[in-house]
Amino acid sequence: MNNTASIVSKVWSFCHTLRDDGVSYGDYLEQLTYLLFLKMADEYSRIYKKDVGIPAEYNWDSLKTGKGAELESHYITLLRALGRQKGMIGQIFVKSQNQIQDPAKLYKIIHMIDAENWVMMGADVKGDIYEGLLEKNAEDVKSGAGQYFTPRSLIRAMVDCVRPEPDKTIADPACGTGGFFLAAYDFLINYYNLDKGQKIFLKNQTFFGNEIVANARRLALMNMFLHNIGEITGESTISPNDSLIADIGDRYDYVLTNPPFGKKSSITITNGEGKQEKEDLRYNRQDFWATTSNKQLNFVQHVRTMLKTTGEAAVVVPDNVLFEGGAGETVRRKLLQNTDLHTILRLPTGIFYAQGVKANVIFFENKPASKYPWTKEIWFYDFRTNIHFTKKKNQMTYNDLKDFITCYKPENRHKRKETWSEDNPDGRWRKFTYEDIISRDKTSLDIFWVRDESLADLDNLPDPDVLAEEIIENLEAGVESFKQIMESINAQ
């Protein structure tokens, strides 16, 4: 087999060639997904002598023989036809379009892919190539792809804290490109010595998700395939349905997720005058504690519903979930009552591709009904105050989160010790009792205590580019807050 570096180099060189023709990372990634799937399906059918469900006139061989306008025309017909297929094939090719207008370039990509044996290639090689393209795509601000891509360092840290166990199910109701699934898969493979049955369960029965955006869903499916999750002839475990619409009754051992950042859910309707307008979408579900158009609060409630009685969750949420009144306060109180909300990680700005995001990770365990609150104390880790990251020059790495993981004590979180004290007021790890929290205005979880150095010491300001990014983040967060206020006023 060719060495990894040469394969990666080839895949990336085509990407740069197409960029010169105006083809974005996202468009290249999309076409690569279609072609890789067809090539791997072809290899799979030959190696295992199995019908993979792709009609002969649209298989890999049908692409290899054409050139020029004939190839382009056949490729467009193939995409349309496979998008109408059932099962996994239809999920991969749904709403597919050809974005490579130069048939000569399409021909070259087809033959680049044809030169390799992808099924036999190591999952780490295929996965690294694809993940690299996903991250490059997320960096393309204009495409908006960043909203489907959570920093892999954060995902890995969340998985390391939760420590999923073999033979248990893992769900993500807004799975984007599948980052949480891959990190959990890697953890289970590397942390445990799995037997044959556990490996089969991991491959086919562990991961379940929802993703309503067709392109993000196809990228997630391909990302999982390349990492050896699922069967090419199997059914998709990623649903295209809006997970918030209803409780379908399935319950999971773990939910790991970073739901979309937009605050409101809305649908487009046609009014009495025949004009289209947006209307706030409120999910009237009996399992929800509060009815609200705030998408984030709905996701928190939905995640709790998805969990088995002993299930565990780690969820990325924006600041408004921690302090908003009304439905927000209701959800927080119910969460404290019905689950053990034991940990909150306050995240720094500058780590997400979507701008203006101030976010946190909440960790909680579901519990059976009880007349007493399950939450006894909440441990906070302030990873925001005096922390400065940017997406380009100073990216957050997994090592930056190691102190939090150490404080979290995944091996036994009941043996935690505060780093904060009266003598060390800038310790980042501090606990607050249920009584402390419930007595706060609106049961607010928006808590900071570390002294902000930028307010106290003008000689130790961050670099100008970091300051500029922080100012932009704060302005964008402020604009978003004003929009939310206006929406609330207009809704009354």
N, C-alpha and C positions, 0 to 999 in steps of 0.2 A: 504493500500500500504506500502511496505517496506520503511524505511526511506532512504533519499537521500544518506547519508554517506555509508550505507551498499552496495547500488547499485554501487556507484563509486568505493568503495573498491574492489568489486568483479571484475569489469571491469579491474581495474588496476592490480589486483593480477594475472589475466590471462596474461596480457601484460608482466609482469616480468617473469612468468613461461616460456613463449614462447621465451623471450630474451635469456634465458639460453640454448634454443635449436637453437639459431642462427637466430630466426625470428625477423626482425627489427620492430620498431614502425610502419613504413610505411606499411609493409606487414600485420601486425596485424590489423591496421586501415582499410586496404583494405578489408580483410576478414570480419571484423566486419561490414563494410558498406553493403556488400552483404547480410549477415545473418540478420542484423537489418532490411534491406529493406524488405526481404521476410517475416519476422515475423510481421512487421507493416502492410504489405499488407494483410497478413492472418487475423490479428485483424480487419483491416478496412473492409474487405469483410464480416466478421461475424457480426460486429456491425451495419454496414449500409446496409447489404444484397446487396452488389454491386459486380459485376464482375470486378476485377482489371487487367485482361488481362494476368494472369500467368497461363499457362497450368497446369492442375491437376497433371500431372506426375512430375512437377518440383516445386510444391508449398511447403510451410513450412512443412506440414505433411509428405511429401515424404522424408524429411531430418531426421525427428525425429525417424523413424523406423529402420534405418540402423546402422550397427556397422562395425568396422574394415575395411578391404579392400573393402568390398561392399559399405560402406558409402563413402569412398574416391573416388571410381570409379563413383558413382552416382553424387557426388558433382561436379566432373570435367565435367561430361556430362551436368549437370544442368547449370553450368556457361557458357559453350559453347553455349547451346541452347538459354538461355535468352539473350545472347549478340547479337543474331540475331533478337530479337523482335523489334517492332517499338516503337516509342514514348519514354516515360520516362524510361521504363524498359530497353530498348536497350541502352539508354544513361548511365544508372547506370552500366550495365554489359558488356559494350563494351570492348573488349580485356582483359576480366577478366581471371585470372589464380588462381589456388590453391597454396598458399605458405606455407600451414601447412602440413608438410609431415607425421606427426604422427597422424593416424586416431583417437587414443584415446583422443588426445588434441582437435581435431576438434569436436568430440562427446561431450566433456565437455563444449566447448564454445556454441555449439548449445543448450544444456540443460540449461546453464546459462542464455542465452537470452530468452529461452522459459519460464523460471520461472517468468518473469516480464510482466506486461501489459504496453507496450510502448506507444500505441496510447493515452491512458488516462493519462500517466505521464506528469507532467508539462514540458513545452517547455524549461524552464530555467534549469531543471535537466538534460534532455537529451542533451541540448545544451552545458552545462558546461562539461559534460563527453566528448563529441566529441571535443569541442574546446581545452580541456586539452590535448587530444591525438594529435590533429593537431599541437599544440605548441611543444610537445615533439618530434614529427616527424620532425618539422622544425629545432630543435636543433641538429639533427643527420647530422653532416656536410657531411659525406660521401655520404648520399643519395641525396644531392642537393635539398631537399624539401624546404629548407629555402627561395629559390628564389620565392616560391609561397605564402609566409607567411609574411604579413606586420605587424609590431608591433601593437597590438590592441590598445595600448594607443595613438599612433599617429592617427590611423583610427578614434577613438572616438573623438579626438580633431578636426580633419578635419570636421567630421560630425557636431559637435557642432558649428563650425564656419559657415558652409554653412546653417544649420538649414532647412532641407528639409520640405516642407509643404505637407499636405494630398492631395490625388487625383492628385498627380504629379508623373511623371515617373523618374526612376533613372537607369542609365546604367554604366557598367564597361566593357570596351573593352578587358581587360586582367584580369579577375576576380579571378584567382587563386582559393583559397578555399572559397571565398565568404565573406571575412571579411567586406568589405564596405557595402554589402547588409544587413548583420546582425546588424551592428552598426546603419545604417539608420532606419532599422525596429524598433530597440529598442528605438531610439530617437522619432520616430513617435508615438509609443505606449505610451511612458512615458510622452511626452511633450504635447500631444494633447488629448482631450477627444473625441475620434473618434466615429461617429455614425455607424450604421450597414453597410450602403453603403460604407463608407470610409474604414471599416475593410475588406470588401470583395475586394475592389480595392487594398488595401495594400497587401492582401494575394496572389492575382492572376494577377494583372495588373500593378504592380509598378516596378518590377525589371527585367532587361534585361542585358545579358552579353555574352561575348565570352571567351572561354578558349580552346586553341588548344591541350593542353596536356590532354590525356584521363583520366589519374589517378587524376589529379588536378580537372578536371571537375566533375568527379563522387563524389569526396569529397565535392565539392561546393554544388552539388545537394542534397547530403545527409545532409550536414550541414544546408541547408535551410529547408529541410523537418523537421528536428528535432527541428527547431526554428519556425515551423508552417507557413512556406512560401511555397505556391504552393500546388497542389493536387497530391496525389500519383497516380491517374489515368489520370492526365493531361499531356499536352505536356511540354517539357523542354523549359524554357526561356533562357537557356544558350547554345549558338551555339558552335559547334566544329570548326567552320570556322575561318580562319585568318581574324581578323577584318580589317586589313590594306589593304587587297586585293582590296576592292571596297567600294564605298559609296552606301549602299543598300537603302538609302532614308529615313530611320527612324530617327526621331528627338526626343530628350529627354529634360526634364526640368533640370535634373542634371546629370553630369558625375563626378564620384568619382573613381579615379584609381591610381594604382602604377604599370605602365607597366614594363615588364621584363628589367633587367639592361643591358643585352648585347647590345653593341653599334651598331653592324652591323646585318642586316638581310641577310640571304643567303639561297640558294637552292642547292641541289646536282644534278648535271647533268652528263650525259655520253658524253665524248668528242669523237672526230673523231677516236681515237685509241681504243675506247671501255672502257676507264678507267673513273672511277667516280671522280669528283672534285667539289669543292664548288665554286659557283659564287655569287657575291654580288647581292642581290635582290633590285632592285629599283622600287618603286611603281609609275608608270606613271599615276597619277590621275589628272583630270582637276580641281578638287576642292583643290588640294594642291598648296601652294605658291612656293614650291621649290621641285625639284626632287633630292632625296638623298638616300644613303644606310644606313644613320644613323637612326636606329630604333626609338630612342627617339624623334628626330625631327619629324619623321613621325607620331608618336603617338600624339604629341602635335597638329599637323595639323589635324589629324583625330578626335581628341576630339572636336576641334572647329567646324568641319563639323557636328558632331553628335548633337550639341546643337540646341535647338530651338532659335529663334531670341532673346528671353529673358532668355535663359538658363544660368546656372552657372556651373563652373567646379572647382575642386580642384585636382591637378595632381602632383604626386611625380616625380621629374626629377633629373637626375644627373647633376653635375656642368657643364659638357660640353655644355649642352643646354643653359646655361646662358652666355657662353663666346665664343663658337666656331664661327669661321669666315665663309665666304661663305654662304652655305645654312642656317647655324645657324643665321647669321646676318639678312638674308632675312626673316626668320620665326619670329624673335624677332620684327623686324620693322612692319611686317604685323599684328602681334599680338597686338602691341601698337596701330596701326591704326584702326583695325577692332573690337577689344574687349576692355573692360575696365580691363586691367591687374592691379589690385589694390593692391595685397599683395604677398609678397614672404617671406616664412619662411626658413631661413638657418638652416638646420638640423645638429646636431652633428654626429660625427663618432661613431661607436661602438653600433649602435642600430639595425642594420640589420643582419640577419644570413648570407647573402651573404657578403663576405669580400671585403675590399677595396672600399667601396661605400661612396662617398661624394654626398649627395643629398639635395634637397630642395623641398618645396611644393609651387607651383604657384597657385594662386586663380584668376580666371577671369570670367567676365560676357560677354556673346555674345551680339552683338549689330547689328542693321540694317546698311546698307551701308551709308557712310557719307564721305564728302570730307575733314572733319576735324578729327584728331585722337580722338578716344574715351577715351584713357588713358590720364588723366590729371596729376596724380601723383601715384607713387608706394610706398607703405609702406613696409619697410624691418624690419624683426625681426631677429637679430643675435643670434641664439640659438646654435652657434658652438664655437665661441671664448671663451676659458677658461671653456668650458663645457666638462666633462669627464664621459662617460658611458661605461660599458662593458656588454656583453650579459649574464655573469654569476654572478659576484659579485655585480655589481652596475647597475642594469637594469633601463632604463628610465620608469617612471610611468606616468599616466595621470596627477597626481598632478604637475609633473615637467613642464607640458605644460599649466598649468592654467594661468600663467602670460601672455603668448601669447594670450590665448583666451580672457582674460580681455582687453588687449590692442587692439585686433581685433574688439571688440565691435560688436558682432553678432546682437545685438538688433537694432543697428543703426550705421553702420560703418562710417557714415558721421560726427560723433561726436568724432572722434579719437583725441588723443593728444599725441605728441611725449614725450618719456621719455628721449631722447637725447637732449642736449643743449650745448652751449659753456661752461656753468658752470658744466655740467654733461656729459663729452665726452664719458663716458662708458655706457650711456643709450642704451639699446638694441633695442629700437623702434624708427625708424627714417624714414622720408619720403623724397623722391627725386622727383622733378618735371619731366614732360615729356621732357622739355628742358635740364635738367641735364643729363638725360639718353641718349637722342638722340645725344648729343654732345660727348659722350664717344666713344673711339676707338671701332669699330665694334658693337656699341650700346650694349656694354657689361653690363650685369646685375650682374656680379660677384663682389659684393660690400661688403667690410668690413670696419669698423671704430673703433671697440672696441679694446683697447690696449691689446695685448697678454701678459698676466702676466708671462708666462713661459720664455719669452724672456727678461723680465725686472727684474725678482726677482728669483734668483736661490735658495733662501731659501724656496720658496713656491711651489716647484715642486710637481706634483701629485705622488701618491704611485707608486712604481716600476712596479707593475703588470699593472697599468693603462698606464704608460709610454710605457711599452713593447707592449701592445695592440695597442697604438697609432702609434708606430713605424711600427708595422706590417701593420696596416691600410694604412699608408702613403706609405710604400714600395709597397704594392699591388696596390694602386691607381696609383703609379708611373709606375709600370710595365704595367698596363692597358693603361695608357697614351702613353707609348712607342709603345705598340702594335698598337694603333690607328694611331700613326704617321707612322709606317711601312706600315700599310694598305693603308694609304693615298698616300705614296710614290709609292707603288706597283701598285696602281690603276691608276697612271698618265701615 
